[in-house]
Amino acid sequence: MLQQCILTTYHVLALVLWVLASEDFDWMKNERTTFYYGTFPTGFSWGAGTSAYQTEGAWNVDGKGMSIWDIFSHKKGKISSNDTGDSSCEGYYKFKDDIGLMKDMKLNHYRFSISWPRILPSGLKSEHINEKGIKYYDDLISKLLDNKITPIVTLYHWDLPQVLQEKYGGWQNVTMVNYFNDFASLCFERFGNRVKHWVTFNNPWSIAVEGYETGEHAPGLMLKGTGAYKAAHHIIKAHAKVWHTYDTQWRRKQKGLVGISLTADWGEPVDITNQRDIEAAERHIQFHLGWFATPIFSGDYPQVMKDYIGRKSGQQGVGASRLPVFSPQEKSYIKGTCDFLGIGHFTTRYITQKNYPSGLEDSYFTDRDLAELVDPQWPDPGSEWLYSVPWGFRRLLNFVKTQYGNPMIYVTENGVSEKALCTDLCDDWRMQYFKDYINEMLKAIKDGVNVKGYTAWSLLDNFEWDEGYSERFGLYYVDFRSKNKPRYPKASVQYYKHIISINGFPSQREMESWKRKAIETCSSSNQLLMADSLIGHMETVTEIVVPTVCILCILLSAVFLMFLLHRRI
Ligand code: NOJ
């Protein structure tokens, strides 16, 4: 009896402490450096991610149709070093080996995407279903489940069938909503008995802004000030339609969840006492995360987007706002279409107010009236845009909690790159990045944010879009120069594995010993990689240089002989 009483008191006390802790996040407090030793809730899911175009390769085999990225990457000058995803990591052929790597890390889930044109080559379900493509994903999913790894499947990670771009203008056209819904229905029908976590779109901000506004990404259109808003409008409708299709036709039987993955930086006001900076930082996040999350959770675009774009469109003399409008029916149809929210997060910016008077150069960027700044002290080991600022992650997660009613969150992407130049498997900066970012996520969970899982980006080095292979995000290094695309573990593999096995962070001493061991192992892996690539070069010499020299010799001899014969005649 006494024991039960003590237990109940303990539980009540724990609950009170938890509630107090949940309300405790103080936005004005700049507590950024203390490390929190502790563990994640039981059942927390650890994973890694990739996407189809970035890793599969096999771009034109087994009946696959072309995607906008196949076409875009083959145009000269679009991608760094004119790289393409033609063979990439050869993931299409090596998925069984890759599942072995995941198993070794004891991953709970694997996030990957389905290539729409691989299973519907013309984009349309009514025209032709490519059974070989279906079989590839069937095998991948089954093999994951055999190894107790939960598949988290993204339906659209940017590789639209090229035919739909050419015929209809891609996401500029509202007809994509129905075509995407047909593609999603086919996936639910064929894979939904085994897949229980669906992500409709990956990072729609990027699809809209980089695909239709700046043109850095496929399809490479530069429709400044209108293209991105229109594409986003159709993407949001397509997401909602697919959620409803699942809800009405499949949910009862398959019992899965449908969400979306939104990527956002954190924006911190340059001066936290300056109201104009505070409002600019708010606009920064509303124009990025809020653009998609607010319709999905509340039915309409953020008020600040409607105000700013509306006012600027008016000043330009454009009749209606460049931001499209949802009808009342559409608003209620879109609102609440999210079983979980995927969050992709990599970096942070300082934000300050900056006026862009309306004129010729109107664009998504000038509509926001703000400037982004960075602290030169922030580490930036790889991609130009990626500064390591772990405390921004906790702030972003708390923002999601308060703005959207504490939704269930899966972190669908988080990680850091290195420049390709340095072939070093001892990636201590990545260990540090993971350690600090994952720790900030743990603090956010203690704040009461409902995070259920974490996905490291990426399992493998892969095709980093317009940067080609020049930026490496992988836990595993891929030797792209070798035909077989061998994988080598970086030190961060060991480190991440430890975090997974303990389900968190034990003590400073133990974590330092993890780091030491990881560095020891990677030094020998470095040697192996060097030896292998030397052999690889020698193979290239024997495969290409030797036959070429032989042919040249034969040709020269023939010419010489002809010359001799000619002289005798
Ligand atoms: C987000 C994208 O979804 C992913 O494909 C990309 O590799 C990472 N950002 C890193 O840039």
Boltz pocket constraint, residues with backbone or C-beta under 6 A from the ligand:
constraints:
  - pocket:
      binder: B
      contacts: [[A, 51], [A, 54], [A, 202], [A, 203], [A, 263], [A, 344], [A, 413], [A, 457], [A, 463], [A, 464], [A, 473]]
      max_distance: 6.0
